[in-house]
Amino acid sequence: MKLLMIDDDTGLCELLSEYLIAQGFQIESAHDGEQGLKQALEREYALILLDVMLPKLDGFEVLKQLRQKKLTPVIMLTAKGEDFDRIFGLELGADDYIPKPFNHRELLARVKAITRRIEHITSLTNNSSNKLSVNNIIINLAAREASVDEHPLRLTGTEYEVLALLVKHAGEVVSKEQISEQVLGRRLASFDRSIDMHVSNIRKKIAEFNSAERIKTMRGTGYVFIQGE
């Protein structure tokens, strides 16, 4: 799979490229936001590693413009301790984030968790038995698409995974820990708000077409997808 790394730290790009190539990935790099956005829009990548602090266009602006045209999975590279950067990146549609400095094995685990979804897509065939329908939400498991009242939902890969998991367990409480482990491929860390932000994004996108409550927050526990109106 081909990955794009957008980071102005050329030394880091070289080190990570060598490591990820050894793990079987193809790597392309860009060292400023404008060039990174251009490559992301013109070429197809399985995943983008996107630094926040970039010359010409910062990572947030790159992600914002990218999401207007493409849903390529994105992992944001944020400064350690910068909660605002993480939350804002997730609000803009990032699939996950990892704070710098990071362990290269942890990065690899995050990358593999997302790229496994893409491998899974190619193994499915589109048929009616791969569809779920609950409370006017239809999940096409084969095509990895979702709709509400026949309106397609423009979800990122992570948002789709979260919604599909909740719909599969409609009427049941799904904990944040379950969502993190099954969708992001990692244990939920203390004060990690990534799941909250993904659910918030899903709610907003559903509300564009239908304002009825679909996902209920169970305080201190997790979320439940409502089965009936």
N, CA, C and O of each residue as an XYZ file, in Angstrom:
916
protein
N       0.837     -1.190      0.000
C       0.000      0.000      0.000
C       0.883      1.254      0.000
O       1.961      1.276      0.594
N       0.399      2.290     -0.678
C       1.169      3.521     -0.803
C       0.713      4.530      0.255
O      -0.479      4.810      0.382
N       1.667      5.068      1.006
C       1.399      6.060      2.036
C       2.034      7.391      1.637
O       3.045      7.422      0.934
N       1.431      8.488      2.092
C       1.995      9.822      1.904
C       2.326     10.398      3.265
O       1.473     10.437      4.152
N       3.569     10.849      3.433
C       3.987     11.481      4.668
C       4.211     12.973      4.400
O       5.060     13.338      3.587
N       3.454     13.829      5.080
C       3.583     15.274      4.918
C       4.175     15.830      6.202
O       3.479     15.970      7.208
N       5.467     16.146      6.163
C       6.180     16.595      7.354
C       7.416     17.363      6.893
O       8.114     16.926      5.979
N       7.690     18.511      7.525
C       8.837     19.305      7.112
C      10.142     18.832      7.746
O      11.206     19.372      7.442
N      10.074     17.843      8.612
C      11.272     17.253      9.210
C      11.787     16.177      8.255
O      11.349     15.027      8.298
N      12.717     16.568      7.403
C      13.189     15.643      6.371
C      13.912     14.438      6.967
O      13.846     13.334      6.426
N      14.597     14.658      8.075
C      15.286     13.541      8.724
C      14.314     12.498      9.227
O      14.532     11.298      9.058
N      13.231     12.961      9.850
C      12.206     12.038     10.339
C      11.561     11.300      9.170
O      11.313     10.097      9.256
N      11.292     12.010      8.086
C      10.682     11.378      6.913
C      11.570     10.262      6.370
O      11.081      9.194      6.001
N      12.862     10.512      6.324
C      13.780      9.498      5.806
C      13.811      8.269      6.701
O      13.780      7.139      6.215
N      13.871      8.494      8.027
C      13.910      7.377      8.966
C      12.635      6.551      8.916
O      12.682      5.322      8.869
N      11.479      7.243      8.926
C      10.203      6.520      8.895
C       9.994      5.831      7.559
O       9.427      4.740      7.501
N      10.450      6.464      6.486
C      10.317      5.848      5.160
C      11.069      4.530      5.109
O      10.546      3.529      4.620
N      12.304      4.529      5.617
C      13.097      3.303      5.626
C      12.400      2.215      6.440
O      12.349      1.055      6.031
N      11.868      2.603      7.587
C      11.212      1.627      8.461
C       9.936      1.081      7.821
O       9.715     -0.130      7.823
N       9.096      1.959      7.275
C       7.821      1.521      6.709
C       8.012      0.755      5.397
O       7.245     -0.158      5.095
N       9.021      1.121      4.628
C       9.325      0.366      3.404
C       9.724     -1.065      3.771
O       9.344     -2.019      3.093
N      10.487     -1.200      4.842
C      10.886     -2.533      5.298
C       9.691     -3.352      5.763
O       9.754     -4.581      5.804
N       8.585     -2.664      6.117
C       7.364     -3.344      6.537
C       6.418     -3.614      5.366
O       5.312     -4.121      5.559
N       6.859     -3.273      4.152
C       6.073     -3.602      2.965
C       5.258     -2.475      2.373
O       4.460     -2.711      1.466
N       5.435     -1.240      2.865
C       4.681     -0.102      2.339
C       5.505      0.658      1.303
O       6.735      0.611      1.317
N       4.819      1.352      0.414
C       5.457      2.317     -0.479
C       5.259      3.698      0.148
O       4.169      4.007      0.630
N       6.289      4.518      0.145
C       6.228      5.810      0.820
C       6.565      6.943     -0.139
O       7.549      6.876     -0.876
N       5.738      7.984     -0.120
C       6.065      9.239     -0.795
C       6.020     10.339      0.260
O       5.265     10.245      1.228
N       6.828     11.380      0.074
C       6.910     12.436      1.071
C       6.690     13.807      0.450
O       6.935     14.018     -0.738
N       6.222     14.733      1.281
C       6.120     16.144      0.923
C       6.501     16.929      2.174
O       6.193     16.514      3.292
N       7.174     18.067      1.981
C       7.740     18.765      3.127
C       7.121     20.133      3.387
O       7.639     20.899      4.200
N       6.030     20.447      2.714
C       5.255     21.633      3.059
C       3.787     21.356      2.748
O       3.469     20.434      1.998
N       2.905     22.150      3.323
C       1.476     21.890      3.204
C       0.939     21.992      1.791
O       0.086     21.198      1.396
N       1.423     22.955      1.023
C       0.914     23.133     -0.338
C       1.240     21.927     -1.209
O       0.372     21.402     -1.906
N       2.492     21.493     -1.164
C       2.890     20.339     -1.972
C       2.184     19.078     -1.497
O       1.753     18.258     -2.307
N       2.067     18.926     -0.178
C       1.388     17.756      0.370
C      -0.057     17.679     -0.070
O      -0.542     16.613     -0.451
N      -0.748     18.811     -0.020
C      -2.150     18.839     -0.445
C      -2.266     18.518     -1.928
O      -3.162     17.781     -2.339
N      -1.365     19.068     -2.730
C      -1.377     18.820     -4.173
C      -1.231     17.323     -4.454
O      -1.983     16.761     -5.251
N      -0.271     16.687     -3.805
C      -0.065     15.252     -4.022
C      -1.277     14.440     -3.526
O      -1.703     13.486     -4.176
N      -1.816     14.831     -2.380
C      -2.946     14.098     -1.799
C      -4.175     14.159     -2.700
O      -4.951     13.205     -2.762
N      -4.349     15.273     -3.394
C      -5.513     15.440     -4.261
C      -5.308     14.794     -5.628
O      -6.257     14.292     -6.230
N      -4.079     14.806     -6.113
C      -3.809     14.318     -7.468
C      -3.549     12.819     -7.527
O      -3.762     12.199     -8.569
N      -3.086     12.215     -6.410
C      -2.725     10.803     -6.409
C      -3.563     10.041     -5.391
O      -4.222     10.632     -4.535
N      -3.524      8.728     -5.503
C      -4.290      7.878     -4.596
C      -3.360      7.244     -3.561
O      -2.344      6.641     -3.906
N      -3.725      7.390     -2.297
C      -2.950      6.820     -1.201
C      -3.863      6.021     -0.278
O      -5.044      6.330     -0.122
N      -3.288      4.989      0.330
C      -4.043      4.212      1.307
C      -4.180      4.975      2.613
O      -5.139      4.786      3.360
N      -3.199      5.849      2.881
C      -3.171      6.572      4.156
C      -2.230      7.756      4.044
O      -1.241      7.719      3.312
N      -2.563      8.826      4.798
C      -1.706     10.011      4.850
C      -1.287     10.256      6.298
O      -2.127     10.288      7.197
N       0.017     10.430      6.517
C       0.550     10.855      7.806
C       0.789     12.355      7.699
O       1.610     12.799      6.897
N       0.075     13.136      8.504
C       0.035     14.587      8.323
C       0.458     15.319      9.590
O      -0.204     15.225     10.624
N       1.572     16.052      9.497
C       2.043     16.849     10.625
C       1.189     18.115     10.750
O       0.670     18.623      9.755
N       1.051     18.611     11.963
C       0.273     19.828     12.188
C       1.065     21.062     11.778
O       0.561     21.913     11.045
N       2.306     21.162     12.251
C       3.134     22.347     11.998
C       3.873     22.202     10.671
O       4.867     21.483     10.569
N       3.364     22.902      9.657
C       3.950     22.826      8.318
C       4.105     24.219      7.727
O       3.304     25.102      8.033
N       5.119     24.442      6.882
C       5.213     25.711      6.168
C       4.179     25.797      5.042
O       3.695     24.782      4.541
N       3.856     27.025      4.664
C       2.941     27.364      3.557
C       1.476     27.098      3.905
O       0.664     28.022      3.862
N       1.121     25.864      4.246
C      -0.222     25.534      4.749
C      -0.042     24.630      5.954
O       0.680     23.636      5.878
N      -0.694     24.962      7.080
C      -0.544     24.059      8.223
C      -1.389     22.806      8.024
O      -2.222     22.741      7.120
N      -1.163     21.819      8.876
C      -1.834     20.537      8.720
C      -3.348     20.629      8.785
O      -4.047     19.879      8.103
N      -3.860     21.540      9.599
C      -5.312     21.684      9.708
C      -5.915     22.165      8.396
O      -6.952     21.662      7.962
N      -5.270     23.133      7.767
C      -5.784     23.658      6.503
C      -5.672     22.606      5.400
O      -6.552     22.497      4.547
N      -4.591     21.837      5.422
C      -4.442     20.739      4.456
C      -5.591     19.750      4.615
O      -6.210     19.349      3.629
N      -5.878     19.359      5.851
C      -6.950     18.395      6.115
C      -8.311     18.967      5.728
O      -9.140     18.276      5.136
N      -8.530     20.225      6.067
C      -9.808     20.864      5.739
C     -10.061     20.855      4.236
O     -11.152     20.502      3.789
N      -9.059     21.242      3.460
C      -9.231     21.274      2.005
C      -9.309     19.866      1.419
O     -10.054     19.627      0.469
N      -8.546     18.943      1.981
C      -8.588     17.562      1.506
C      -9.974     16.970      1.702
O     -10.496     16.310      0.804
N     -10.580     17.198      2.868
C     -11.886     16.610      3.174
C     -13.019     17.153      2.300
O     -14.090     16.549      2.228
N     -12.793     18.269      1.648
C     -13.806     18.792      0.721
C     -13.909     17.934     -0.533
O     -14.923     17.970     -1.230
N     -12.858     17.160     -0.824
C     -12.828     16.379     -2.057
C     -12.552     14.900     -1.861
O     -12.973     14.080     -2.676
N     -11.844     14.543     -0.781
C     -11.448     13.147     -0.601
C     -11.589     12.702      0.845
O     -11.517     13.507      1.773
N     -11.793     11.385      1.017
C     -11.901     10.796      2.347
C     -10.720      9.865      2.647
O     -10.849      8.925      3.430
N      -9.582     10.132      2.024
C      -8.387      9.336      2.291
C      -8.100      9.325      3.799
O      -8.079     10.385      4.424
N      -7.880      8.150      4.389
C      -7.588      8.103      5.829
C      -6.372      8.956      6.192
O      -5.370      8.973      5.478
N      -6.485      9.670      7.329
C      -5.425     10.571      7.771
C      -5.109     10.323      9.243
O      -6.009     10.279     10.081
N      -3.822     10.161      9.549
C      -3.355     10.157     10.938
C      -2.605     11.462     11.150
O      -1.624     11.735     10.458
N      -3.058     12.268     12.100
C      -2.401     13.537     12.406
C      -1.215     13.281     13.330
O      -1.298     12.469     14.251
N      -0.119     13.976     13.077
C       1.055     13.937     13.941
C       1.042     15.224     14.758
O       1.298     16.302     14.220
N       0.748     15.122     16.046
C       0.554     16.303     16.884
C       1.662     16.425     17.929
O       2.343     15.450     18.247
N       1.831     17.644     18.458
C       2.807     17.864     19.524
C       2.301     17.227     20.808
O       1.109     17.285     21.110
N       3.190     16.631     21.547
C       2.816     15.965     22.786
C       2.169     16.964     23.749
O       2.710     18.040     24.004
N       1.007     16.589     24.274
C       0.326     17.432     25.243
C      -0.593     18.468     24.641
O      -1.304     19.155     25.374
N      -0.600     18.602     23.315
C      -1.461     19.599     22.671
C      -2.839     19.013     22.410
O      -3.129     18.559     21.302
N      -3.695     19.024     23.439
C      -5.035     18.457     23.313
C      -5.870     19.179     22.267
O      -6.659     18.554     21.558
N      -5.698     20.508     22.168
C      -6.466     21.270     21.184
C      -6.193     20.762     19.779
O      -7.119     20.590     18.986
N      -4.910     20.518     19.463
C      -4.555     20.036     18.127
C      -5.251     18.712     17.816
O      -5.756     18.507     16.713
N      -5.270     17.825     18.797
C      -5.873     16.509     18.583
C      -7.375     16.632     18.338
O      -7.917     16.063     17.391
N      -8.032     17.389     19.214
C      -9.489     17.534     19.108
C      -9.870     18.237     17.812
O     -10.799     17.816     17.123
N      -9.151     19.310     17.479
C      -9.465     20.061     16.265
C      -9.237     19.199     15.032
O     -10.025     19.244     14.087
N      -8.168     18.419     15.035
C      -7.912     17.530     13.900
C      -9.011     16.510     13.718
O      -9.418     16.232     12.589
N      -9.501     15.945     14.814
C     -10.597     14.974     14.741
C     -11.881     15.630     14.266
O     -12.642     15.030     13.506
N     -12.130     16.866     14.710
C     -13.319     17.593     14.256
C     -13.288     17.818     12.749
O     -14.327     17.799     12.090
N     -12.096     18.031     12.209
C     -11.948     18.270     10.773
C     -12.007     16.988      9.950
O     -12.077     17.036      8.722
N     -11.977     15.828     10.635
C     -12.119     14.566      9.906
C     -10.903     13.678      9.893
O     -10.817     12.765      9.071
N      -9.942     13.925     10.798
C      -8.805     12.993     10.904
C      -9.306     11.656     11.441
O     -10.243     11.616     12.238
N      -8.687     10.571     11.010
C      -9.089      9.240     11.464
C      -8.468      8.887     12.805
O      -9.068      8.162     13.600
N      -7.284      9.390     13.055
C      -6.603      9.113     14.316
C      -5.482     10.126     14.457
O      -5.217     10.904     13.540
N      -4.822     10.115     15.616
C      -3.689     10.999     15.830
C      -2.644     10.252     16.649
O      -2.952      9.277     17.335
N      -1.419     10.720     16.565
C      -0.353     10.171     17.395
C       0.561     11.334     17.781
O       1.017     12.074     16.909
N       0.835     11.502     19.073
C       1.662     12.633     19.511
C       3.154     12.392     19.293
O       3.647     11.278     19.475
N       3.861     13.442     18.903
C       5.319     13.389     18.781
C       5.936     13.698     20.145
O       5.368     14.493     20.893
N       7.074     13.102     20.496
C       7.743     12.010     19.769
C       7.005     10.700     19.996
O       6.403     10.494     21.050
N       7.051      9.822     19.014
C       6.326      8.568     19.117
C       7.260      7.393     18.851
O       8.310      7.539     18.225
N       6.860      6.251     19.332
C       7.585      5.023     19.074
C       7.219      4.526     17.679
O       6.037      4.483     17.337
N       8.200      4.152     16.873
C       7.920      3.752     15.499
C       7.021      2.520     15.428
O       6.274      2.345     14.466
N       7.097      1.660     16.461
C       6.236      0.484     16.467
C       4.780      0.865     16.737
O       3.859      0.246     16.204
N       4.583      1.887     17.570
C       3.212      2.343     17.818
C       2.627      2.953     16.556
O       1.461      2.727     16.232
N       3.439      3.729     15.841
C       2.971      4.298     14.578
C       2.592      3.192     13.610
O       1.546      3.260     12.964
N       3.432      2.178     13.506
C       3.136      1.061     12.606
C       1.820      0.392     12.980
O       1.032      0.031     12.106
N       1.580      0.228     14.281
C       0.333     -0.394     14.731
C      -0.865      0.462     14.322
O      -1.892     -0.069     13.900
N      -0.739      1.773     14.445
C      -1.841      2.664     14.047
C      -2.083      2.584     12.544
O      -3.225      2.527     12.088
N      -0.997      2.580     11.785
C      -1.116      2.493     10.322
C      -1.780      1.184      9.913
O      -2.676      1.177      9.068
N      -1.347      0.083     10.504
C      -1.905     -1.216     10.144
C      -3.370     -1.326     10.527
O      -4.148     -1.957      9.811
N      -3.763     -0.721     11.652
C      -5.158     -0.779     12.077
C      -6.072     -0.150     11.033
O      -7.182     -0.626     10.798
N      -5.594      0.924     10.409
C      -6.403      1.602      9.392
C      -6.311      0.905      8.038
O      -7.323      0.755      7.353
N      -5.111      0.479      7.643
C      -4.979     -0.141      6.323
C      -5.620     -1.526      6.262
O      -5.943     -2.010      5.178
N      -5.808     -2.166      7.419
C      -6.523     -3.452      7.424
C      -7.946     -3.290      6.908
O      -8.494     -4.198      6.282
N      -8.535     -2.142      7.171
C      -9.896     -1.896      6.675
C      -9.919     -1.934      5.152
O     -10.837     -2.490      4.549
N      -8.900     -1.338      4.538
C      -8.852     -1.281      3.082
C      -8.695     -2.679      2.505
O      -9.312     -3.007      1.492
N      -7.881     -3.494      3.137
C      -7.721     -4.878      2.689
C      -9.033     -5.638      2.814
O      -9.351     -6.493      1.988
N      -9.796     -5.311      3.868
C     -11.069     -5.993      4.097
C     -12.079     -5.633      3.007
O     -12.886     -6.471      2.606
N     -12.033     -4.397      2.532
C     -12.960     -3.960      1.490
C     -12.844     -4.847      0.255
O     -13.849     -5.269     -0.316
N     -11.608     -5.122     -0.147
C     -11.398     -5.872     -1.388
C     -11.840     -7.327     -1.275
O     -11.999     -8.005     -2.291
N     -12.039     -7.816     -0.048
C     -12.425     -9.211      0.138
C     -13.929     -9.418      0.168
O     -14.401    -10.551      0.259
N     -14.686     -8.322      0.093
C     -16.142     -8.427      0.185
C     -16.792     -8.245     -1.179
O     -16.247     -7.576     -2.057
N     -17.950     -8.842     -1.342
C     -18.746     -8.619     -2.543
C     -20.034     -7.925     -2.140
O     -20.544     -8.135     -1.040
N     -20.552     -7.104     -3.028
C     -21.724     -6.293     -2.702
C     -23.003     -7.098     -2.906
O     -23.389     -7.375     -4.042
N     -23.666     -7.475     -1.803
C     -24.945     -8.157     -1.914
C     -25.812     -7.776     -0.736
O     -25.325     -7.246      0.263
N     -27.118     -8.052     -0.860
C     -28.083     -7.579      0.127
C     -27.849     -8.161      1.513
O     -28.221     -7.541      2.509
N     -27.235     -9.348      1.596
C     -27.016     -9.955      2.898
C     -25.957     -9.202      3.693
O     -25.797     -9.424      4.893
N     -25.229     -8.305      3.014
C     -24.218     -7.508      3.684
C     -24.731     -6.122      4.031
O     -23.960     -5.164      4.078
N     -26.031     -6.013      4.272
C     -26.614     -4.722      4.634
C     -27.355     -4.811      5.959
O     -28.011     -5.808      6.261
N     -27.235     -3.744      6.742
C     -27.969     -3.611      7.990
C     -28.891     -2.409      7.871
O     -28.515     -1.389      7.293
N     -30.087     -2.523      8.412
C     -31.028     -1.408      8.380
C     -31.685     -1.271      9.748
O     -32.446     -2.142     10.171
N     -31.388     -0.176     10.431
C     -31.947      0.088     11.756
C     -32.299      1.566     11.855
O     -31.453      2.433     11.635
N     -33.551      1.841     12.188
C     -33.989      3.219     12.450
C     -33.623      4.169     11.304
O     -33.052      5.237     11.526
N     -33.959      3.765     10.089
C     -33.737      4.555      8.873
C     -32.261      4.728      8.497
O     -31.942      5.460      7.560
N     -31.377      4.069      9.210
C     -29.959      4.067      8.839
C     -29.663      2.747      8.141
O     -29.952      1.676      8.673
N     -29.088      2.832      6.949
C     -28.701      1.627      6.212
C     -27.180      1.574      6.130
O     -26.531      2.523      5.690
N     -26.627      0.448      6.560
C     -25.191      0.218      6.483
C     -24.935     -0.846      5.429
O     -25.381     -1.984      5.576
N     -24.223     -0.490      4.372
C     -23.825     -1.443      3.343
C     -22.431     -1.939      3.710
O     -21.433     -1.263      3.461
N     -22.375     -3.129      4.304
C     -21.120     -3.651      4.816
C     -20.110     -3.959      3.715
O     -18.903     -3.849      3.927
N     -20.601     -4.342      2.546
C     -19.703     -4.680      1.447
C     -19.074     -3.430      0.838
O     -17.864     -3.365      0.625
N     -19.922     -2.440      0.562
C     -19.430     -1.207     -0.053
C     -18.860     -0.242      0.976
O     -18.230      0.757      0.628
N     -19.094     -0.559      2.273
C     -18.645      0.309      3.366
C     -19.224      1.710      3.221
O     -18.514      2.714      3.289
N     -20.532      1.743      3.018
C     -21.252      3.001      2.870
C     -22.420      3.025      3.843
O     -22.922      1.979      4.256
N     -22.847      4.232      4.203
C     -23.984      4.398      5.104
C     -24.895      5.486      4.566
O     -24.445      6.408      3.887
N     -26.179      5.370      4.874
C     -27.141      6.383      4.442
C     -28.222      6.539      5.501
O     -28.448      5.638      6.309
N     -28.887      7.689      5.490
C     -30.029      7.931      6.361
C     -31.149      8.483      5.492
O     -30.958      9.459      4.765
N     -32.314      7.857      5.569
C     -33.454      8.257      4.733
C     -33.054      8.341      3.265
O     -33.491      9.240      2.546
N     -32.221      7.401      2.826
C     -31.736      7.283      1.447
C     -30.746      8.379      1.049
O     -30.383      8.491     -0.122
N     -30.313      9.180      2.010
C     -29.279     10.185      1.746
C     -27.920      9.615      2.139
O     -27.738      9.228      3.294
N     -26.961      9.551      1.218
C     -25.641      9.027      1.570
C     -24.966      9.889      2.631
O     -25.044     11.117      2.590
N     -24.308      9.240      3.571
C     -23.541      9.942      4.597
C     -22.074      9.958      4.181
O     -21.491      8.913      3.893
N     -21.500     11.119      4.154
C     -20.089     11.263      3.750
C     -19.213     11.074      4.990
O     -18.822     12.042      5.642
N     -18.917      9.828      5.298
C     -18.176      9.476      6.502
C     -16.725      9.133      6.189
O     -16.419      8.570      5.138
N     -15.842      9.479      7.112
C     -14.469      8.986      6.992
C     -14.478      7.503      7.316
O     -15.476      6.979      7.809
N     -13.367      6.823      7.040
C     -13.302      5.392      7.328
C     -13.545      5.085      8.790
O     -14.242      4.126      9.118
N     -12.970      5.898      9.677
C     -13.147      5.668     11.112
C     -14.577      5.941     11.533
O     -15.140      5.181     12.321
N     -15.172      6.997     11.034
C     -16.570      7.301     11.367
C     -17.491      6.175     10.908
O     -18.411      5.784     11.627
N     -17.241      5.657      9.711
C     -18.037      4.534      9.225
C     -17.914      3.337     10.158
O     -18.916      2.711     10.503
N     -16.697      3.018     10.566
C     -16.472      1.864     11.435
C     -17.206      2.028     12.769
O     -17.800      1.079     13.281
N     -17.157      3.233     13.321
C     -17.841      3.489     14.593
C     -19.345      3.312     14.431
O     -19.984      2.641     15.241
N     -19.913      3.916     13.383
C     -21.352      3.811     13.164
C     -21.769      2.368     12.909
O     -22.770      1.906     13.456
N     -21.011      1.654     12.084
C     -21.352      0.261     11.788
C     -21.340     -0.592     13.050
O     -22.207     -1.446     13.235
N     -20.361     -0.361     13.916
C     -20.282     -1.121     15.165
C     -21.492     -0.848     16.049
O     -22.058     -1.772     16.633
N     -21.889      0.412     16.150
C     -23.042      0.767     16.974
C     -24.341      0.186     16.404
O     -25.196     -0.288     17.151
N     -24.479      0.228     15.072
C     -25.691     -0.298     14.436
C     -25.759     -1.816     14.599
O     -26.832     -2.368     14.845
N     -24.623     -2.485     14.463
C     -24.602     -3.941     14.650
C     -25.085     -4.327     16.045
O     -25.672     -5.393     16.233
N     -24.836     -3.458     17.016
C     -25.217     -3.723     18.405
C     -26.341     -2.789     18.844
O     -26.397     -2.365     19.999
N     -27.242     -2.472     17.901
C     -28.351     -1.558     18.202
C     -29.118     -2.017     19.440
O     -29.432     -3.197     19.599
N     -29.408     -1.061     20.304
C     -30.131     -1.368     21.533
C     -29.235     -1.790     22.678
O     -29.695     -1.931     23.811
N     -27.947     -1.995     22.389
C     -26.997     -2.403     23.422
C     -25.997     -1.265     23.676
O     -25.689     -0.480     22.779
N     -25.509     -1.197     24.894
C     -24.483     -0.212     25.213
C     -23.133     -0.727     24.711
O     -22.717     -1.840     25.033
N     -22.463      0.104     23.920
C     -21.118     -0.224     23.438
C     -20.162      0.738     24.129
O     -20.293      1.953     23.983
N     -19.211      0.213     24.872
C     -18.316      1.067     25.647
C     -17.292      1.744     24.746
O     -17.006      1.280     23.642
N     -16.748      2.848     25.240
C     -15.698      3.543     24.500
C     -14.477      2.641     24.343
O     -13.782      2.690     23.328
N     -14.226      1.819     25.357
C     -13.098      0.893     25.284
C     -13.275     -0.095     24.128
O     -12.326     -0.378     23.397
N     -14.499     -0.618     23.966
C     -14.769     -1.535     22.864
C     -14.553     -0.852     21.517
O     -13.942     -1.412     20.607
N     -15.068      0.367     21.413
C     -14.952      1.095     20.144
C     -13.490      1.355     19.813
O     -13.061      1.157     18.676
N     -12.730      1.796     20.801
C     -11.319      2.098     20.568
C     -10.558      0.853     20.128
O      -9.772      0.907     19.182
N     -10.786     -0.259     20.804
C     -10.052     -1.483     20.487
C     -10.467     -2.065     19.139
O      -9.622     -2.546     18.384
N     -11.782     -2.024     18.830
C     -12.258     -2.657     17.602
C     -12.120     -1.765     16.376
O     -11.974     -2.265     15.261
N     -12.165     -0.452     16.571
C     -12.092      0.465     15.432
C     -10.685      1.035     15.248
O     -10.141      1.014     14.144
N     -10.097      1.546     16.338
C      -8.779      2.168     16.235
C      -7.638      1.176     16.443
O      -6.479      1.482     16.164
N      -7.979     -0.016     16.936
C      -6.961     -1.031     17.121
C      -6.031     -0.762     18.287
O      -4.891     -1.226     18.288
N      -6.499     -0.022     19.281
C      -5.679      0.281     20.455
C      -6.551      0.455     21.683
O      -7.748      0.723     21.582
N      -5.931      0.300     22.845
C      -6.653      0.487     24.096
C      -6.933      1.965     24.305
O      -6.146      2.818     23.896
N      -8.050      2.263     24.940
C      -8.429      3.647     25.200
C      -7.572      4.202     26.328
O      -7.533      3.650     27.427
N      -6.889      5.297     26.040
C      -6.043      5.928     27.057
C      -6.869      6.901     27.894
O      -7.925      7.364     27.463
N      -6.383      7.202     29.084
C      -7.050      8.172     29.953
C      -7.115      9.527     29.253
O      -6.148      9.967     28.631
N      -8.267     10.176     29.365
C      -8.494     11.512     28.799
C      -8.442     11.533     27.273
O      -8.308     12.601     26.675
N      -8.546     10.374     26.641
C      -8.573     10.298     25.178
C      -9.994     10.606     24.707
O     -10.927      9.866     25.022
N     -10.158     11.681     23.963
C     -11.487     12.107     23.504
C     -11.749     11.750     22.048
O     -12.725     12.225     21.468
N     -10.914     10.936     21.457
C     -11.061     10.645     20.032
C     -12.406      9.992     19.707
O     -13.041     10.351     18.716
N     -12.846      9.038     20.533
C     -14.123      8.381     20.257
C     -15.272      9.382     20.354
O     -16.179      9.369     19.522
N     -15.236     10.256     21.375
C     -16.271     11.283     21.519
C     -16.362     12.155     20.274
O     -17.456     12.484     19.817
N     -15.205     12.527     19.729
C     -15.202     13.407     18.565
C     -15.729     12.697     17.322
O     -16.452     13.298     16.528
N     -15.377     11.425     17.146
C     -15.899     10.683     15.993
C     -17.426     10.551     16.077
O     -18.123     10.704     15.074
N     -17.931     10.268     17.271
C     -19.388     10.154     17.448
C     -20.050     11.503     17.197
O     -21.110     11.567     16.574
N     -19.437     12.576     17.675
C     -19.976     13.917     17.436
C     -20.056     14.217     15.944
O     -21.052     14.767     15.474
N     -19.017     13.860     15.201
C     -19.020     14.081     13.749
C     -20.131     13.281     13.075
O     -20.809     13.788     12.181
N     -20.317     12.041     13.498
C     -21.371     11.191     12.924
C     -22.739     11.810     13.179
O     -23.569     11.875     12.273
N     -22.977     12.263     14.403
C     -24.259     12.883     14.742
C     -24.545     14.093     13.852
O     -25.661     14.261     13.360
N     -23.531     14.929     13.651
C     -23.719     16.126     12.828
C     -24.083     15.756     11.399
O     -24.941     16.393     10.787
N     -23.434     14.732     10.869
C     -23.681     14.343      9.479
C     -25.060     13.715      9.313
O     -25.716     13.917      8.291
N     -25.498     12.957     10.308
C     -26.854     12.400     10.261
C     -27.887     13.511     10.370
O     -28.901     13.497      9.672
N     -27.622     14.481     11.258
C     -28.569     15.575     11.506
C     -28.790     16.471     10.291
O     -29.782     17.198     10.233
N     -27.881     16.427      9.322
C     -28.071     17.207      8.094
C     -29.316     16.749      7.349
O     -29.914     17.525      6.605
N     -29.714     15.480      7.546
C     -30.855     14.925      6.816
C     -32.010     14.508      7.724
O     -33.157     14.437      7.284
N     -31.705     14.234      8.985
C     -32.756     13.817      9.914
C     -32.306     14.175     11.329
O     -31.250     13.735     11.785
N     -33.118     14.978     12.018
C     -32.720     15.497     13.327
C     -33.047     14.559     14.489
O     -32.696     14.848     15.633
N     -33.713     13.442     14.208
C     -34.064     12.512     15.289
C     -32.802     11.941     15.930
O     -31.815     11.673     15.244
N     -32.838     11.758     17.239
C     -31.678     11.218     17.948
C     -31.456      9.759     17.555
O     -32.379      8.946     17.624
N     -30.252      9.434     17.149
C     -29.912      8.077     16.766
C     -28.927      7.441     17.755
O     -29.027      6.254     18.066
N     -27.991      8.234     18.238
C     -26.946      7.717     19.125
C     -27.066      8.397     20.482
O     -26.928      9.615     20.597
N     -27.318      7.609     21.486
C     -27.496      8.140     22.838
C     -26.234      7.914     23.664
O     -25.661      6.824     23.659
N     -25.812      8.954     24.369
C     -24.643      8.842     25.237
C     -25.054      8.259     26.581
O     -25.985      8.747     27.222
N     -24.362      7.224     26.998
C     -24.562      6.646     28.319
C     -23.393      7.127     29.176
O     -22.295      6.574     29.119
N     -23.648      8.155     29.960
C     -22.582      8.844     30.685
C     -21.717      7.879     31.496
O     -22.214      7.065     32.273
N     -20.411      8.001     31.287
C     -19.471      7.171     32.021
C     -19.344      5.744     31.496
O     -18.559      4.950     32.015
N     -20.132      5.425     30.455
C     -20.125      4.051     29.941
C     -19.751      3.984     28.466
O     -18.728      3.409     28.097
N     -20.596      4.582     27.630
C     -20.349      4.518     26.197
C     -21.531      5.062     25.431
O     -22.078      6.108     25.780
N     -21.931      4.350     24.380
C     -23.005      4.809     23.508
C     -23.938      3.671     23.160
O     -23.548      2.504     23.195
N     -25.185      4.013     22.820
C     -26.139      3.016     22.363
C     -26.855      3.564     21.142
O     -27.309      4.708     21.147
N     -26.958      2.755     20.096
C     -27.703      3.147     18.900
C     -29.164      2.813     19.147
O     -29.502      1.667     19.444
N     -30.041      3.823     19.022
C     -31.462      3.659     19.327
C     -32.147      2.852     18.220
O     -32.005      3.167     17.039
N     -32.876      1.829     18.603
C     -33.504      0.939     17.626
C     -34.743      1.522     16.987
O     -34.961      1.323     15.792
N     -35.574      2.243     17.748
C     -36.827      2.792     17.206
C     -36.857      4.291     17.301
O     -36.011      4.902     17.953
N     -37.848      4.892     16.638
C     -37.991      6.346     16.675
C     -38.297      6.783     18.102
O     -38.457      7.976     18.362
